[in-house]
Amino acid sequence: MIVSADAGMRSGKVVAYKPLLDEAIKLAAHKPSKVLLVDRGLSPMEKTAGRDVDYALREKHLNTVVPCVWVDSTHPSYTLYTSGTTGKPKGVQRDTGGYAVALAASMKHIFCGNAGETYFSTSDIGWVVGHSYIIYGPLIAGMATIMYEGLPTRPDAGIWWSLVEKYKVTVMFSAPTAVRVLKKQDPAFLTKYDLSSLRALFLAGEPLDEPTAKWIADSLGKPIIDNYWQTETGWPILTIANGVEKKPSKFGSPGVAMYGYDVRLIDETTGEQVKEPNQKGVVAIAGPLPPGCMQTVWRDDARFVKTYWQSIPGQQLYSTFDWGIKDEDGYFFILGRTDDVINVAGHRLGTREIEESISSHPAVAEVAVVGVADQLKGPWRWPSRC
């Protein structure tokens, strides 16, 4: 069965879903027997007789008791596709039991959420953050969860903070890009609403540069906790687990390795673990991966092994394909993708370092670095974020 709607909205524009869905089903080899449709009144839609069911029908079945179906803990819960920088999309296959354990633990130890409170992730459920921390994590923890459709600037730049006030949000999760968008708006929106219920703002999705982190921390007067993870892992690899041991955040760093993750930095040339603080290396994880991480690539075990476990010569380590360093205190700093570099006269320059240097200027709200061909200085590569 597919659950869908007539349409959605993005930046005030209606996007009709039904024609897209009908075409997808037409192309699909495996057809759904039923399509459950929510009519939001945004776009006219034609129903297919015998297949499409109106969501209003649920009113007749609200009190129906449906027994649980018991499955093995290793039974797949979902597949979520990610491309990263490896080209062909990969279907990340997640288990059921381990994922539930990881999310329940992270809600307690990392996000410090309590039953009866409200959690607000500004993501969407098509992204791994939406799966883990809009749907499953908060509900497993007994928290109310907010699912918001739209941009952080519509109808104005105070919409998120008005929701924090209205629903007494205690834990909020967003992305550095969204913060940079808000940085361009009237700062008065950040103090217009009562944010006394909010204990912390967590950020993830791409590296959080120090100027952006400092700006939102100063503006909100709340702890800003960065975290680093992937679609493949399902929950944070690096962050601060104040529910286990209170630690200060360091601007520019997502934090330290979480319980269950044996995180190592590997020298690109030698394949050995780096020995000195602040020495650049590939961020890798020694097996076994903790609960919640991917089981395999959907229907492609060989690709799972080759892509993630055989990219570091001489060692069987899970590669994140990210550069990083670790300081004297054990805090990690992510420097960008291993293939996200610009070659200049034989020097490999990480786009993250360049971007952060430029964004440290107070007049700069957002920056993106791209490669430009130079006949004198030789070959160059576009960074993957172009």
Buried (B, 14 or more C-beta within 10 A) or exposed (E): EBEBBBBBBEEEEEEBBBEEBBEEBEEEEEEEEEBBBBBBEBBEBEEEEEBBBEBEEEEEEEEEEEEEEEEEEEEBBBBBEBEBEEEEEBBBBBBBBBBBBBBBBBBBBBBBBBEEBBBBBBBBEEBBBBBBBBBBBBBBBEBBBBEBEBBBBEEEBBBBBBBBBEBEBBBBBBBBBBBBBBBEBEEEBBEBBEBEBBBBBBBBBBBBBBBBBBBBBEBBEBBBBBBBBBBBBBBBBBBBBBBEEEBEBBBBBBBBBBEBBBBBBBBBEEEEBBEEEEEBBBBBBBEEBBBBBBBBBBEBEEBBEEBBBEBBEEBEBBBBBBBBBBEEEEBBBBBBBBEBBBBBEEEEBBBBBBBBEBBEEEEEBEBEBEBEEEEEEEEBEBBBBE
